[in-house]
Amino acid sequence: MAFLNYHHLRYFYTIATEGSLTRAAEQLNISQSALSIQLKKLEESFGCALFDCGHKGLVLTEEGRIALDYAETIVRCGDELLQTLGNRDGLYQRVLRVGAAATLSRNFQLDFLREVLDDTEVQVVVRTGPLHELLAELDAHGLDVVLANQTLRSDHRQRIVSHRISEQAVSLVGKPRRGRRKPFHFPSDLEGQPLILPTADAAIRLSFDALMRRAGIHPVVAAEADDMAMLRLMARSGSALTLVPPVVV
């Protein structure tokens, strides 16, 4: 039975993130030749090369990129384990690792996590990113829970179960228009109206596009963003209407 050497993996991770053997050796405080030997042993255990050594320096192979994805999770979990078990003051004996979709409101995340943030026995680690990456990390046990703003079907292969925990209203917001006296009629007044919207893969956007198609309305997409904080900034600085939950505003 083959065993993975954690030290070798840590050395590989440092080389990959530093981009050179020299810088990695300096950070790890070992000689470059010793580090090269350890990397070679890891490659031998995998049965493949992790780097291509060319005139442009060290470049990850396809196998190297796969190994780096796993190494990032393993190294982070190792650091959390050392921090948790090495804690001598009695605080933060448990770690809750939360993934949050980039399109999910930060205010909503804070409200959801507020109680556990006040718990002195739990350290909360929040990672934001694309939903498909967070779900992959959840399946690999790199995260404990993922907060998302779209429904997911239960997947027995990935052992993922989705629960609705809250609902939010969605609004079109924008700067007041000078001289506009007549009331705004939804959705007819959106015909030809410039809009700032979440990206096409966001649940809010999918529902909004379906509503527009049913109403026969053709708004103009002035800008898109996959981050609620960016949508808020766009709403403040631009003249177009922006589709966001009110909690973002």
Phi and psi in degrees as a GROMACS rama.xvg file:
@    title "Ramachandran Plot"
@    xaxis  label "Phi"
@    yaxis  label "Psi"
@TYPE xy
-84.3765  144.664  ALA-2
-122.49  144.005  PHE-3
-87.8223  126.181  LEU-4
-84.0785  114.049  ASN-5
-62.336  -38.3881  TYR-6
-63.4214  -42.6178  HIS-7
-61.4553  -41.6601  HIS-8
-65.6994  -38.0168  LEU-9
-65.3918  -40.3251  ARG-10
-62.814  -45.4168  TYR-11
-59.7915  -44.4515  PHE-12
-60.4605  -42.0142  TYR-13
-66.702  -42.1625  THR-14
-60.8082  -44.7099  ILE-15
-65.4871  -40.9457  ALA-16
-77.3419  -31.0082  THR-17
-81.6407  -27.3978  GLU-18
85.7945  0.943524  GLY-19
-159.168  152.495  SER-20
-66.4991  -37.1451  LEU-21
-62.6645  -50.7978  THR-22
-66.6729  -38.0972  ARG-23
-64.7763  -41.3103  ALA-24
-63.6767  -38.7017  ALA-25
-64.7116  -42.0414  GLU-26
-68.0019  -38.552  GLN-27
-84.2949  -8.7866  LEU-28
60.6836  44.2578  ASN-29
-133.4  166.229  ILE-30
-73.058  154.034  SER-31
-64.7219  -37.1528  GLN-32
-66.0965  -40.4256  SER-33
-64.6296  -39.8154  ALA-34
-65.4027  -39.81  LEU-35
-62.4222  -38.8474  SER-36
-64.7533  -43.2883  ILE-37
-64.0737  -39.2268  GLN-38
-63.4972  -41.7384  LEU-39
-61.4311  -39.2946  LYS-40
-64.4724  -38.5822  LYS-41
-66.1008  -42.6507  LEU-42
-62.8425  -38.006  GLU-43
-65.4933  -37.9461  GLU-44
-67.7691  -32.2788  SER-45
-82.4181  -24.3541  PHE-46
77.9402  25.1878  GLY-47
-158.617  160.077  CYS-48
-82.1707  140.398  ALA-49
-100.29  -18.9487  LEU-50
-132.662  147.043  PHE-51
-100.5  124.684  ASP-52
-99.4968  101.059  CYS-53
-123.693  -167.432  GLY-54
-68.602  -16.3118  HIS-55
-92.4323  8.78526  LYS-56
93.3004  -158.762  GLY-57
-78.0453  126.467  LEU-58
-127.432  129.169  VAL-59
-64.1981  135.463  LEU-60
-77.6723  175.938  THR-61
-60.7479  -41.4245  GLU-62
-65.3921  -34.9327  GLU-63
-64.9123  -38.7888  GLY-64
-66.4473  -39.1167  ARG-65
-64.0333  -44.9061  ILE-66
-63.0055  -36.753  ALA-67
-65.9646  -37.8823  LEU-68
-58.4465  -44.2391  ASP-69
-71.4052  -39.9651  TYR-70
-61.8431  -38.9346  ALA-71
-58.7731  -44.5553  GLU-72
-67.5018  -44.0691  THR-73
-65.7862  -43.6707  ILE-74
-64.7328  -42.4952  VAL-75
-63.4195  -42.5118  ARG-76
-64.4901  -37.8909  CYS-77
-63.3229  -41.9399  GLY-78
-64.3226  -39.7111  ASP-79
-65.817  -38.2456  GLU-80
-63.3514  -45.152  LEU-81
-62.5375  -41.4953  LEU-82
-66.6394  -40.0621  GLN-83
-70.1941  -49.6403  THR-84
-77.1863  -22.2058  LEU-85
-89.0231  1.8119  GLY-86
-75.9525  122.405  ASN-87
-103.088  -7.49169  ARG-88
-96.0868  2.78591  ASP-89
84.8085  -1.81506  GLY-90
-94.9261  153.452  LEU-91
53.5569  57.4299  TYR-92
-81.0634  -12.9246  GLN-93
-128.492  153.311  ARG-94
-122.174  128.913  VAL-95
-109.176  114.88  LEU-96
-101.675  115.095  ARG-97
-115  129.11  VAL-98
-99.941  140.249  GLY-99
-132.396  124.998  ALA-100
-59.0457  141.864  ALA-101
-60.7987  -27.2608  ALA-102
-85.677  3.63995  THR-103
-91.5325  135.855  LEU-104
-57.412  133.417  SER-105
-65.0997  -36.0797  ARG-106
-63.4199  -39.5296  ASN-107
-65.0367  -42.7291  PHE-108
-58.3794  -44.1847  GLN-109
-64.3287  -42.9571  LEU-110
-62.8859  -40.4782  ASP-111
-67.2009  -35.792  PHE-112
-96.0687  -0.715255  LEU-113
-55.8451  -43.751  ARG-114
-66.2721  -43.4319  GLU-115
-72.7469  -26.2912  VAL-116
-65.4546  -27.2102  LEU-117
-86.2515  -4.53109  ASP-118
-84.1371  114.786  ASP-119
-73.576  -6.23463  THR-120
-97.9074  -1.79944  GLU-121
-125.54  127.06  VAL-122
-96.5354  128.357  GLN-123
-102.252  126.529  VAL-124
-116.707  119.043  VAL-125
-111.254  128.342  VAL-126
-122.635  126.787  ARG-127
-105.547  140.865  THR-128
-179.88  -175.698  GLY-129
-61.5266  143.136  PRO-130
-60.4216  -40.4082  LEU-131
-64.8581  -33.2327  HIS-132
-71.2652  -39.4644  GLU-133
-65.3699  -39.7187  LEU-134
-66.7377  -36.5128  LEU-135
-64.3893  -39.314  ALA-136
-71.2578  -34.1725  GLU-137
-62.6586  -42.9707  LEU-138
-65.6623  -29.5228  ASP-139
-88.7455  7.77388  ALA-140
66.7621  23.1332  HIS-141
-83.9803  -16.5565  GLY-142
-130.566  153.446  LEU-143
-94.0532  -31.7492  ASP-144
-155.564  150.878  VAL-145
-124.094  129.821  VAL-146
-95.7692  125.687  LEU-147
-138.355  160.977  ALA-148
-112.312  34.2857  ASN-149
-147.492  150.394  GLN-150
-77.7496  137.361  THR-151
-117.659  137.454  LEU-152
-73.7088  144.897  ARG-153
-60.5853  133.642  SER-154
-123.449  107.804  ASP-155
-70.8962  -25.607  HIS-156
-69.205  -41.6142  ARG-157
-95.17  -3.01941  GLN-158
57.527  43.0638  ARG-159
-108.376  129.723  ILE-160
-122.235  133.171  VAL-161
-109.157  133.851  SER-162
-127.914  138.011  HIS-163
-80.7013  125.124  ARG-164
-113.233  -15.2016  ILE-165
-166.976  164.651  SER-166
-130.661  148.477  GLU-167
-131.727  143.164  GLN-168
-74.3375  160.139  ALA-169
-125.578  138.508  VAL-170
-130.985  158.477  SER-171
-100.895  120.022  LEU-172
-122.416  153.925  VAL-173
-170.596  172.5  GLY-174
-71.3879  147.354  LYS-175
-60.4652  141.075  PRO-176
-101.314  126.541  ARG-177
-69.1679  137.01  ARG-178
82.7482  -5.9028  GLY-179
-82.7655  117.995  ARG-180
-112.703  -31.6881  ARG-181
-75.38  148.896  LYS-182
-68.3785  155.907  PRO-183
-86.5537  128.437  PHE-184
-106.917  121.214  HIS-185
-101.573  131.858  PHE-186
-101.363  1.668  PRO-187
-59.2538  -35.348  SER-188
-74.22  -1.71707  ASP-189
-86.0289  -7.19623  LEU-190
-60.6105  117.787  GLU-191
74.1531  5.25999  GLY-192
-81.3907  127.99  GLN-193
-65.1598  133.26  PRO-194
-130.467  148.324  LEU-195
-107.798  121.001  ILE-196
-128.432  156.689  LEU-197
-62.0504  159.988  PRO-198
-64.9927  163.662  THR-199
-62.77  -20.9529  ALA-200
-88.9213  -2.88019  ASP-201
-79.1712  142.425  ALA-202
-60.5031  -38.9445  ALA-203
-59.5511  -44.8235  ILE-204
-65.716  -41.8973  ARG-205
-59.7752  -43.8071  LEU-206
-67.5337  -40.0695  SER-207
-65.8006  -44.003  PHE-208
-61.4804  -39.8256  ASP-209
-64.1963  -39.4187  ALA-210
-63.4801  -42.3121  LEU-211
-64.3835  -39.249  MET-212
-65.0082  -41.5297  ARG-213
-64.3462  -34.5532  ARG-214
-85.7516  -7.33775  ALA-215
70.35  27.3672  GLY-216
-100.04  142.137  ILE-217
-125.127  81.6609  HIS-218
-72.2357  165.473  PRO-219
-102.867  125.533  VAL-220
-83.6963  104.761  VAL-221
-80.5928  -33.0099  ALA-222
-162.728  157.386  ALA-223
-134.204  151.592  GLU-224
-153.433  146.592  ALA-225
-99.9877  12.6928  ASP-226
-128.75  128.007  ASP-227
-65.7169  -34.3824  MET-228
-63.9029  -38.923  ALA-229
-67.6021  -39.2718  MET-230
-61.2182  -38.107  LEU-231
-64.8682  -42.4879  ARG-232
-63.9856  -40.9048  LEU-233
-62.8565  -39.7182  MET-234
-63.2808  -36.0728  ALA-235
-75.1205  -34.159  ARG-236
-97.4453  -21.2114  SER-237
-99.2459  175.706  GLY-238
-103.15  -7.94243  SER-239
-80.6725  159.767  ALA-240
-76.911  146.641  LEU-241
-123.077  134.678  THR-242
-93.5173  107.321  LEU-243
-149.438  157.579  VAL-244
-67.5175  144.705  PRO-245
-55.7696  -29.3993  PRO-246
-63.8568  -25.3399  VAL-247
-68.2634  -36.9575  VAL-248
